[in-house]
Structures are given as structure tokens and as C-alpha cells.
């Protein structure tokens, strides 16, 4: 049995990697909106050099991107719904509001193209320059910020005012980059 599972029908991606998928058309348009889970690389014996992502399951959703975004998508950028019924996402927080988080982009995507946003599992996220609390390995809530394409981290014990993207897994890496590893758990919205 394969270690990969799907929330719905299997998804065909040219190249096979959801983190590098960036296409102007879909080979199978009926797959738009599908959620799926993979383990990349596949399960393996852990070693001392394993990263926090190796061998862990990650969930993705196949979406289209808004062609009118004010900030081009980049690796770690927060995605919000621009039109949830059409499975269209944007980096512009004000389109539908901070509470309409859709996932995290895993690469620079051409506006108007189709891509996969990460919704579950460990992934790098870009934070605002001055988060409420610096992310660390204690599992602080990570929420969408009021800045296009970026997240914020709350102090320990603080209740989130918006649906969390997930929980912090580590500190800024490299230091000063405003990027940190987050255990993503974007709320499922059907």
C-alpha cells in the first residue's frame, strides 16, 4: 500500500511535485479544488541530518491564482481566498479578509496560473517584519496578518482572533529572514 493518500480522487500533476506545479492550464480541469496528501521523500529511516520536514505527511490543495494580486506569490507567502467557489486564491489580504486563509504558496507562482497551496504538515512561512511574538519550537499560534502574503505569531497563551494557519515549529531560519517552519493546519472549508 502506498504511503500517500488523497482526500478525494487522485491528482495528476505534470512533473509530480505539488511544490513546483505552476501551469497556465490544467490537464484535467475537474481536479481543481482537490485536496491530497503526500509524503516526500517517502518514508525512510531517520538520520541525524533529517530536516523537520523529511518523511512527514503534507497536505495540498489544487487552486487557481488571481491574476490581479498586488503581491506576486513566493515561497512561504500566505494565500487567502479570492473566490472560494472557484478555488481562486490571492496574496491580497483585503480581498475577502484575514479570516479567509487558504494555505501557503510553496514557490514563486505566475499570477493567473494554477498551483498547489500547502494546507497541512511542516512548511516554511514568511512572517511580518515585527511579529507579536517571535516563532519558536513551543507551538505558538500562527495567524494570517494584515500584511499581504505574510503571517504573524502570537505570544504563548494568547487566543487567536483569526483562524490559525498552524503552530510554530522553530525559530527564524536563517536569523533575520522572517521565515520559520510552521506545522500547518489550515481549517478545512467545504
HELIX and SHEET records of a PDB file:
HELIX    1   1 UNK A   29  UNK A   31  5                                   3    
HELIX    2   2 UNK A   84  UNK A   86  5                                   3    
SHEET    1   A 8 UNK A   5  UNK A   6  0                                        
SHEET    2   A 8 UNK A  35  UNK A  39 -1                                        
SHEET    3   A 8 UNK A  57  UNK A  65 -1                                        
SHEET    4   A 8 UNK A  88  UNK A  90  1                                        
SHEET    5   A 8 UNK A  78  UNK A  83 -1                                        
SHEET    6   A 8 UNK A 101  UNK A 105 -1                                        
SHEET    7   A 8 UNK A 114  UNK A 126 -1                                        
SHEET    8   A 8 UNK A  22  UNK A  23 -1                                        
SHEET    1   B11 UNK A   5  UNK A   6  0                                        
SHEET    2   B11 UNK A  35  UNK A  39 -1                                        
SHEET    3   B11 UNK A  57  UNK A  65 -1                                        
SHEET    4   B11 UNK A  88  UNK A  90  1                                        
SHEET    5   B11 UNK A  78  UNK A  83 -1                                        
SHEET    6   B11 UNK A 101  UNK A 105 -1                                        
SHEET    7   B11 UNK A 114  UNK A 126 -1                                        
SHEET    8   B11 UNK A 179  UNK A 185 -1                                        
SHEET    9   B11 UNK A 164  UNK A 168 -1                                        
SHEET   10   B11 UNK A 141  UNK A 144 -1                                        
SHEET   11   B11 UNK A 151  UNK A 153 -1                                        
END                                                                             
